[in-house]
Amino acid sequence: MPITGPARKDLRVAFWTRSSRLPAQAAAPAVETGTDAGTDLVTDAGERPVPDGPQDRPDLGTVTEGGAHRAGERQDGLVTDAADASADDDANARTASDTGTESDARTASDNDTCTGTDTPSGSDTPSGTATDDAATATTSDTGHGPDPDTRGDGDMDRPVAPGTGGRRGLRPAAARAVHHGATAVAALVVLTALLLPSKLGHLTAPMFLRIPVEGVFGVAALLLLGPGRGGRVRRLVPAFTGAALGLMVVLKLLDIGFDAVYKRPFDLVLDWILLDDGQSFLRDSMGPAGAIGVVIGVLVLVLLLLVLLTWAAVRLNRVLARHGAAAAGGTLVFGTVWVVCAALGVRNTAVPVAAGGSAEFLQDRVQQVRAGLRDKEEFARESADDDFAGVPADRLLTGLRGKDVIFAFIESYGRSAVEDPEMGPRVSAFLADTDRRLGAAGWSSRSAFLTSPTYGGGSWLAHSTFNSGLWIKNQQRYRTLTSSDRMTLTSAFRKTGAWRTVGIMPGVTRSWPEGKFYGLDHVYDSRNMGYKGPKFSWTPVPDQYSLSAFERLEHGKPGRGPMMAEIMLASSHNPWAPIPRTLGWDEIGDGSVYHAVEEEGKDPEEVWKDPARVRTEYRRAIEYSLTSLIAYVEKYGDENTVLVFLGDHQPVSTVTEDKLGRDVPVTILARDPAVLDRVSGWGWQPGLKPGPDAPVWRMDAFRDRFLSAYGDRPGAAPATGR
């Protein structure tokens, strides 16, 4: 039946109460109080009901017979808040008691309560109390929320108009701030990904204050699709673009890491094996648990980067869909600025404002992959050319017959150790003092520099280059070489049959099949040298113990014949803490004494907090290795001893500060003047320290020059005897 009288009045007032929350609607000046016994007037705290009469607004809608407009349904964009009007007033409308008192408590929302109480006099004067923690209305009593995405752009993040409901309607200002903040973060993430350099030394603030041309073209491409075009393509393109950006950032981070250690970019074809070697280094330095933790952390970081860049690209795509006109104008402006800056060469301090680094990076990676795929064929052609492959054994190394020849590699002994302004004076003073002492004992030396194929690590690449006379610059070449029958410097000694060939490899902790390729009769590694002491960070065996074991196991045996030994001294390996101290040769024993020595050393984690301390400990490690080697020669060497010692590569850039290139010192030391006479034409400088103007050879040139210098010369009689 029709709603008439006071009930109709209350419904209209309820409509006004709800609609008054819209900012555009002005509140009525009058406050309604009444004595109707049939209904309750309930309003929110602070809202003023509007009296019935001419002021009623016709566009609020009416309640028709039978409840056509039900509570909680939308009427002209507003949410009504009346009870269902039906023919059965007893079942669907609130009624008053015969005494004229009424209590009506209703919850308008989870945090909004209203109560009404009657006065004893029987006059219906409602009093309302509203509690709203957001100061705005939420959904209506029926639970209807805000409209779903009505724009069709898939964006549910835009603020909801006050009074229309929804969580965002609770705090519109906060919602807008979060919305704009998320968009700003997304833009910053994408911009950083595009401008991130691939070299450690380029990580400076000006690098990130440029205009990336890839961003300009990317926005233009999305705008060309249009908000209503492309359908699924429009939604998938940003997701795939974000994932691709994430992968590019991962590759750039790999390049930064390789640049810091090896001074070259990561090779997508050839360098994956080095990741496994890096994990082995972590396990040796930090223990299994620490290594696993680092690997898990890296994997989580990679996953987060992919997710973050994908989210950022999708987010920006939604913003472009809503603000296409503004985005098109901004793209035109930035594109024009980029072209002008590129044409005029405008620079931001030392870098150009018009950036195209990401495109160049991807182009370089494509070329690198192609070069990596071609490298195997190129190396096969290079290794096929060997001038000494057919030289008869009786003409090889005739100038060294009867001598004990030792090739010693000192880990990370680079040009920086003797020329760096901070470290060089101390190391140079040590070498000069040693020169005077050795000269007094009848020793002579010649020194120069060799350019290593590697930097900061990858010692095996340097060892194989020095031995084979080939430029072994990557793992693919190393594997190809060690599976071939190429004659190495050490195998040349074995080929003659005049020397026993041995290797002292303290850094080898598992089987090393490459020993056969190098032509070594026997290899002593960390497992069979009898060492009972502790590891010194990565270094399994201290250098002085390695030399002591060589003397005990091979060199000091009575009645032996001439010997060629290749010795790796590893105590100067990164991280250079703790460092062993020099002991008396009769104190070393089985190495148990080093437990106390190791406890005296520094903590590598503390050392690596300060680059200056890192350089200091590196210098001390080089001095320890040199001291151990020279002390061994002084004690156990004789007129038949020939020592060739060199570095394998420069240390990491924390030490070198990206100076002095890839050169390493190399020295020949002997008592017999005839040994050094053979190399007089090399131009090497006297003494243990090469000067700044000393000759520099590529490391792969040493094998052929050494074999030429100490092989039979035309017309010369073969050397005989020990």
ZAMARGU-4260 file (C-alpha; in steps of 0.2 Angstrom, whole numbers, plus 5000, padded with zeros to 4 digits):
<rodrens>
0) 5000/5000/5000 | 5006/5018/4997 | 5017/5026/5010 | 5010/5042/5016 | 5011/5054/5030
5) 5025/5054/5043 | 5033/5038/5035 | 5034/5047/5018 | 5042/5062/5027 | 5055/5051/5036
10) 5060/5042/5019 | 5063/5059/5011 | 5074/5065/5026 | 5084/5049/5025 | 5087/5052/5007
15) 5093/5069/5011 | 5104/5063/5025 | 5113/5051/5014 | 5115/5062/4999 | 5122/5077/5010
20) 5139/5068/5011 | 5142/5073/4993 | 5154/5088/4992 | 5143/5097/4979 | 5127/5096/4990
25) 5124/5110/5002 | 5117/5106/5019 | 5100/5113/5023 | 5100/5127/5037 | 5086/5120/5047
30) 5086/5105/5059 | 5070/5095/5059 | 5063/5089/5076 | 5046/5081/5077 | 5034/5071/5088
35) 5029/5058/5076 | 5026/5042/5085 | 5026/5031/5069 | 5044/5033/5064 | 5062/5037/5069
40) 5073/5051/5062 | 5091/5044/5061 | 5105/5055/5055 | 5124/5054/5056 | 5133/5065/5069
45) 5136/5082/5062 | 5123/5081/5048 | 5107/5092/5047 | 5091/5085/5041 | 5080/5095/5029
50) 5063/5100/5032 | 5048/5094/5022 | 5041/5107/5010 | 5046/5117/4995 | 5064/5115/4998
55) 5063/5096/4994 | 5074/5092/4979 | 5064/5082/4966 | 5079/5073/4959 | 5082/5062/4974
60) 5069/5050/4969 | 5054/5043/4977 | 5049/5027/4985 | 5035/5019/4975 | 5022/5007/4981
65) 5028/4989/4983 | 5046/4996/4986 | 5052/4999/4968 | 5067/5008/4975 | 5074/4997/4989
70) 5086/5001/5003 | 5105/5001/4997 | 5100/5003/4978 | 5107/5017/4968 | 5096/5032/4963
75) 5103/5045/4952 | 5121/5040/4958 | 5116/5041/4977 | 5113/5026/4989 | 5097/5026/4998
80) 5095/5021/5016 | 5077/5017/5019 | 5068/5001/5024 | 5059/4991/5010 | 5042/4998/5007
85) 5029/4985/5006 | 5011/4981/5008 | 5014/4973/5025 | 5019/4988/5037 | 5020/4976/5052
90) 5034/4966/5043 | 5044/4979/5034 | 5042/4996/5042 | 5048/5001/5059 | 5033/5006/5071
95) 5031/5015/5087 | 5024/5007/5103 | 5007/5012/5110 | 5016/5022/5124 | 5024/5033/5111
100) 5042/5027/5116 | 5053/5019/5104 | 5071/5013/5104 | 5080/5010/5087 | 5098/5006/5085
105) 5104/5003/5068 | 5122/5001/5061 | 5125/5011/5046 | 5142/5004/5043 | 5155/4994/5053
110) 5160/5009/5062 | 5144/5020/5062 | 5131/5017/5076 | 5115/5027/5079 | 5103/5027/5093
115) 5087/5035/5097 | 5078/5037/5114 | 5061/5044/5118 | 5058/5057/5131 | 5046/5054/5146
120) 5034/5066/5140 | 5031/5056/5124 | 5038/5068/5112 | 5048/5059/5099 | 5065/5069/5100
125) 5078/5058/5092 | 5096/5060/5097 | 5109/5052/5086 | 5127/5047/5089 | 5138/5043/5075
130) 5155/5036/5075 | 5165/5035/5058 | 5183/5032/5059 | 5185/5038/5041 | 5173/5053/5042
135) 5165/5047/5026 | 5152/5035/5022 | 5155/5017/5016 | 5144/5005/5007 | 5125/5005/5010
140) 5116/4994/5022 | 5114/4981/5009 | 5132/4979/5006 | 5133/4985/4988 | 5151/4992/4985
145) 5157/5004/4972 | 5155/5002/4954 | 5168/4990/4946 | 5180/4996/4933 | 5168/5007/4922
150) 5182/5014/4911 | 5187/4998/4904 | 5205/5001/4906 | 5207/4988/4920 | 5212/5001/4933
155) 5204/4998/4950 | 5216/5010/4959 | 5209/5026/4955 | 5201/5036/4970 | 5182/5033/4972
160) 5171/5048/4974 | 5166/5052/4991 | 5149/5045/4995 | 5150/5031/4982 | 5157/5018/4994
165) 5172/5007/4993 | 5188/5006/5004 | 5196/5020/4994 | 5181/5031/4998 | 5186/5031/5017
170) 5201/5042/5014 | 5201/5050/4997 | 5216/5061/5000 | 5226/5046/5006 | 5220/5036/4992
175) 5226/5049/4979 | 5243/5050/4988 | 5245/5032/4987 | 5240/5031/4969 | 5251/5045/4963
180) 5266/5038/4974 | 5264/5021/4966 | 5265/5029/4949 | 5280/5039/4953 | 5289/5024/4960
185) 5285/5014/4944 | 5292/5028/4933 | 5307/5029/4944 | 5310/5010/4943 | 5309/5010/4924
190) 5320/5025/4922 | 5333/5018/4933 | 5333/5001/4923 | 5335/5011/4907 | 5349/5022/4913
195) 5358/5009/4924 | 5376/5008/4917 | 5385/4991/4915 | 5402/4997/4922 | 5406/4999/4941
200) 5415/5015/4937 | 5400/5023/4929 | 5388/5022/4944 | 5387/5040/4946 | 5373/5052/4949
205) 5374/5061/4932 | 5371/5044/4924 | 5353/5044/4930 | 5350/5062/4926 | 5347/5059/4907
210) 5334/5056/4894 | 5333/5038/4888 | 5328/5037/4870 | 5321/5019/4874 | 5309/5027/4886
215) 5303/5039/4873 | 5300/5026/4860 | 5292/5014/4872 | 5279/5027/4877 | 5276/5031/4859
220) 5273/5013/4855 | 5260/5011/4869 | 5251/5026/4864 | 5250/5020/4846 | 5240/5005/4852
225) 5228/5016/4860 | 5217/5012/4876 | 5204/5003/4865 | 5215/4995/4853 | 5225/4979/4853
230) 5214/4971/4866 | 5225/4957/4874 | 5241/4963/4865 | 5238/4980/4874 | 5238/4971/4891
235) 5252/4959/4887 | 5265/4970/4879 | 5269/4980/4895 | 5270/4964/4905 | 5283/4956/4892
240) 5292/4973/4891 | 5294/4974/4910 | 5300/4956/4911 | 5313/4960/4897 | 5318/4976/4907
245) 5321/4965/4922 | 5332/4953/4912 | 5342/4967/4905 | 5345/4974/4923 | 5351/4956/4928
250) 5363/4956/4914 | 5369/4974/4918 | 5372/4969/4936 | 5382/4954/4930 | 5392/4965/4919
255) 5395/4977/4934 | 5401/4962/4944 | 5413/4955/4931 | 5419/4973/4928 | 5424/4974/4946
260) 5433/4958/4946 | 5439/4954/4928 | 5438/4971/4920 | 5427/4965/4906 | 5408/4961/4903
265) 5400/4945/4907 | 5400/4934/4891 | 5383/4926/4888 | 5390/4911/4879 | 5407/4907/4888
270) 5406/4913/4906 | 5392/4903/4914 | 5405/4891/4921 | 5413/4905/4931 | 5397/4907/4941
275) 5400/4889/4947 | 5418/4894/4951 | 5412/4909/4961 | 5401/4898/4971 | 5416/4887/4975
280) 5425/4902/4981 | 5411/4907/4992 | 5410/4890/4999 | 5429/4890/5003 | 5429/4907/5010
285) 5412/4907/5020 | 5408/4889/5022 | 5394/4879/5014 | 5380/4888/5024 | 5386/4905/5020
290) 5388/4900/5001 | 5370/4893/5001 | 5364/4909/5009 | 5372/4920/4996 | 5365/4910/4981
295) 5348/4910/4988 | 5349/4929/4991 | 5354/4931/4973 | 5340/4921/4966 | 5327/4930/4977
300) 5335/4947/4971 | 5333/4941/4953 | 5315/4936/4955 | 5311/4952/4964 | 5319/4962/4950
305) 5308/4953/4937 | 5292/4956/4947 | 5296/4974/4951 | 5300/4979/4933 | 5284/4969/4926
310) 5273/4978/4939 | 5281/4995/4935 | 5278/4993/4916 | 5260/4987/4918 | 5256/5002/4930
315) 5263/5015/4918 | 5253/5007/4904 | 5237/5010/4914 | 5242/5028/4918 | 5245/5031/4899
320) 5228/5024/4895 | 5219/5036/4906 | 5230/5051/4901 | 5233/5048/4883 | 5233/5066/4877
325) 5245/5072/4891 | 5256/5058/4888 | 5257/5061/4869 | 5262/5079/4873 | 5275/5074/4885
330) 5282/5061/4873 | 5283/5074/4859 | 5292/5087/4871 | 5305/5074/4878 | 5308/5067/4860
335) 5312/5084/4854 | 5323/5088/4868 | 5332/5072/4866 | 5335/5075/4847 | 5341/5093/4851
340) 5353/5087/4865 | 5360/5073/4854 | 5363/5085/4839 | 5371/5098/4850 | 5381/5086/4860
345) 5374/5093/4877 | 5382/5085/4892 | 5377/5083/4910 | 5395/5085/4917 | 5404/5071/4909
350) 5390/5061/4901 | 5378/5066/4887 | 5360/5071/4891 | 5353/5061/4876 | 5355/5043/4882
355) 5354/5027/4872 | 5364/5016/4883 | 5352/5002/4884 | 5350/5000/4866 | 5369/5000/4864
360) 5370/4987/4878 | 5358/4976/4869 | 5367/4978/4853 | 5384/4974/4861 | 5377/4958/4869
365) 5371/4952/4852 | 5388/4955/4844 | 5396/4947/4859 | 5385/4931/4857 | 5390/4930/4839
370) 5408/4932/4843 | 5407/4919/4856 | 5399/4907/4844 | 5413/4911/4831 | 5427/4910/4844
375) 5429/4891/4844 | 5433/4891/4825 | 5445/4906/4827 | 5454/4897/4841 | 5456/4881/4831
380) 5465/4890/4817 | 5476/4899/4830 | 5481/4883/4839 | 5485/4874/4823 | 5500/4885/4820
385) 5514/4879/4832 | 5532/4882/4827 | 5539/4870/4840 | 5527/4855/4837 | 5540/4846/4826
390) 5556/4851/4835 | 5566/4835/4840 | 5567/4832/4859 | 5586/4833/4858 | 5586/4851/4852
395) 5573/4857/4865 | 5579/4867/4880 | 5598/4863/4878 | 5603/4878/4886 | 5596/4873/4903
400) 5601/4855/4903 | 5607/4849/4921 | 5598/4864/4929 | 5583/4864/4941 | 5570/4875/4934
405) 5556/4882/4944 | 5541/4892/4937 | 5532/4900/4952 | 5516/4909/4950 | 5512/4922/4964
410) 5493/4925/4965 | 5487/4942/4961 | 5505/4949/4959 | 5502/4963/4947 | 5510/4979/4942
415) 5500/4989/4955 | 5511/4980/4968 | 5526/4988/4962 | 5520/5005/4955 | 5505/5010/4965
420) 5509/5026/4974 | 5502/5019/4990 | 5509/5001/4990 | 5523/5002/4977 | 5536/5011/4988
425) 5535/4998/5002 | 5536/4983/4990 | 5550/4992/4980 | 5560/4994/4995 | 5558/4976/5000
430) 5564/4970/4982 | 5578/4982/4982 | 5584/4976/4999 | 5582/4958/4993 | 5592/4962/4977
435) 5607/4968/4987 | 5606/4952/4998 | 5605/4940/4983 | 5619/4950/4973 | 5630/4947/4988
440) 5627/4929/4987 | 5631/4928/4968 | 5613/4929/4961 | 5608/4939/4946 | 5591/4943/4939
445) 5582/4951/4925 | 5564/4958/4925 | 5550/4964/4914 | 5531/4964/4912 | 5519/4952/4904
450) 5501/4957/4900 | 5489/4944/4907 | 5473/4938/4898 | 5463/4940/4914 | 5461/4952/4928
455) 5456/4950/4946 | 5453/4931/4944 | 5453/4917/4932 | 5471/4912/4936 | 5470/4896/4926
460) 5468/4906/4910 | 5485/4915/4914 | 5493/4898/4918 | 5487/4890/4902 | 5492/4906/4891
465) 5510/4906/4899 | 5512/4888/4896 | 5504/4886/4879 | 5509/4901/4869 | 5490/4904/4865
470) 5479/4918/4871 | 5467/4909/4883 | 5454/4922/4886 | 5439/4912/4891 | 5433/4896/4897
475) 5429/4889/4880 | 5447/4891/4874 | 5453/4883/4890 | 5443/4868/4888 | 5448/4866/4870
480) 5466/4868/4874 | 5467/4856/4889 | 5458/4843/4878 | 5471/4845/4864 | 5489/4839/4862
485) 5497/4856/4861 | 5515/4856/4868 | 5516/4867/4883 | 5532/4874/4891 | 5531/4861/4905
490) 5528/4847/4893 | 5543/4852/4883 | 5554/4848/4898 | 5546/4831/4899 | 5547/4828/4881
495) 5566/4829/4882 | 5567/4816/4895 | 5580/4826/4904 | 5569/4832/4918 | 5557/4825/4931
500) 5542/4837/4930 | 5531/4840/4946 | 5517/4852/4951 | 5514/4860/4968 | 5496/4865/4967
505) 5490/4870/4985 | 5474/4878/4978 | 5468/4862/4970 | 5456/4853/4981 | 5449/4840/4970
510) 5454/4829/4955 | 5463/4839/4942 | 5464/4830/4925 | 5472/4845/4917 | 5489/4839/4925
515) 5491/4827/4911 | 5489/4840/4898 | 5503/4850/4906 | 5515/4836/4905 | 5518/4834/4924
520) 5524/4818/4930 | 5517/4820/4947 | 5505/4834/4955 | 5505/4838/4974 | 5489/4846/4979
525) 5481/4852/4995 | 5475/4834/4999 | 5492/4825/4997 | 5505/4837/5004 | 5503/4831/5022
530) 5496/4848/5028 | 5488/4847/5045 | 5485/4866/5048 | 5470/4877/5045 | 5464/4886/5029
535) 5468/4904/5028 | 5452/4911/5021 | 5452/4904/5003 | 5470/4898/5004 | 5470/4880/5008
540) 5489/4879/5012 | 5501/4894/5017 | 5515/4897/5004 | 5529/4893/5015 | 5522/4876/5019
545) 5520/4873/5000 | 5538/4877/4997 | 5543/4866/5013 | 5533/4852/5006 | 5541/4853/4989
550) 5558/4852/4997 | 5553/4837/5008 | 5544/4828/4994 | 5555/4831/4979 | 5568/4844/4978
555) 5577/4838/4994 | 5578/4820/4990 | 5596/4813/4989 | 5602/4806/4972 | 5588/4814/4962
560) 5591/4821/4944 | 5587/4838/4936 | 5569/4844/4940 | 5557/4855/4933 | 5543/4861/4945
565) 5528/4872/4943 | 5523/4880/4959 | 5507/4890/4963 | 5509/4902/4978 | 5491/4906/4984
570) 5493/4915/5000 | 5491/4932/4991 | 5474/4926/4985 | 5459/4937/4988 | 5452/4941/5002
575) 5470/4944/5009 | 5465/4940/5027 | 5471/4932/5038 | 5489/4932/5032 | 5501/4919/5038
580) 5518/4925/5045 | 5535/4919/5041 | 5541/4905/5052 | 5558/4896/5053 | 5560/4882/5041
585) 5562/4870/5055 | 5546/4876/5064 | 5534/4871/5050 | 5533/4853/5052 | 5516/4846/5047
590) 5508/4863/5048 | 5499/4861/5065 | 5509/4877/5071 | 5498/4887/5059 | 5482/4885/5070
595) 5489/4898/5082 | 5495/4909/5067 | 5478/4909/5059 | 5470/4915/5075 | 5482/4930/5076
600) 5476/4935/5058 | 5463/4948/5054 | 5445/4945/5050 | 5442/4947/5031 | 5424/4954/5034
605) 5432/4968/5045 | 5446/4971/5032 | 5434/4973/5018 | 5424/4987/5026 | 5438/4999/5022
610) 5446/4999/5004 | 5462/5007/5012 | 5463/4992/5023 | 5460/4980/5009 | 5475/4988/4999
615) 5486/4987/5015 | 5482/4968/5017 | 5485/4965/4999 | 5502/4973/5000 | 5506/4963/5016
620) 5501/4947/5007 | 5512/4950/4992 | 5526/4953/5003 | 5523/4937/5012 | 5523/4927/4996
625) 5539/4935/4990 | 5548/4933/5006 | 5543/4914/5007 | 5549/4912/4989 | 5566/4921/4990
630) 5569/4914/5007 | 5567/4896/5000 | 5579/4900/4986 | 5592/4908/4998 | 5591/4892/5009
635) 5589/4878/4996 | 5595/4885/4979 | 5612/4883/4971 | 5622/4886/4955 | 5610/4875/4946
640) 5594/4883/4951 | 5585/4894/4939 | 5569/4902/4945 | 5556/4911/4934 | 5543/4919/4945
645) 5528/4930/4939 | 5511/4936/4944 | 5495/4928/4936 | 5485/4944/4935 | 5481/4960/4943
650) 5471/4960/4959 | 5453/4966/4959 | 5449/4985/4956 | 5446/4988/4975 | 5465/4987/4975
655) 5470/4994/4958 | 5457/5007/4957 | 5456/5003/4939 | 5474/5009/4936 | 5489/5001/4927
660) 5480/4989/4916 | 5483/4970/4916 | 5502/4969/4917 | 5511/4958/4929 | 5530/4958/4934
665) 5540/4943/4928 | 5558/4939/4934 | 5572/4927/4929 | 5584/4923/4944 | 5600/4912/4942
670) 5617/4910/4949 | 5625/4904/4932 | 5629/4920/4921 | 5626/4909/4906 | 5608/4907/4910
675) 5605/4926/4909 | 5617/4928/4894 | 5604/4918/4884 | 5591/4932/4887 | 5602/4947/4885
680) 5593/4952/4869 | 5576/4953/4877 | 5580/4970/4884 | 5574/4965/4902 | 5580/4976/4916
685) 5592/4970/4930 | 5585/4967/4947 | 5569/4959/4954 | 5559/4975/4951 | 5554/4980/4933
690) 5555/4999/4930 | 5540/5009/4923 | 5549/5008/4906 | 5553/4989/4906 | 5548/4979/4891
695) 5530/4973/4890 | 5525/4957/4881 | 5509/4948/4879 | 5509/4933/4891 | 5506/4921/4876
700) 5523/4927/4868 | 5533/4920/4883 | 5533/4901/4878 | 5540/4903/4860 | 5553/4916/4866
705) 5559/4905/4880 | 5560/4890/4870 | 5570/4900/4856 | 5582/4907/4869 | 5586/4891/4878
710) 5585/4879/4863 | 5600/4874/4851 | 5606/4888/4841 | 5613/4885/4824 | 5631/4880/4825
715) 5631/4878/4844 | 5636/4862/4852 | 5622/4854/4863 | 5624/4857/4882 | 5628/4842/4892
720) 5629/4837/4910 | 5621/4843/4926
</rodrens>
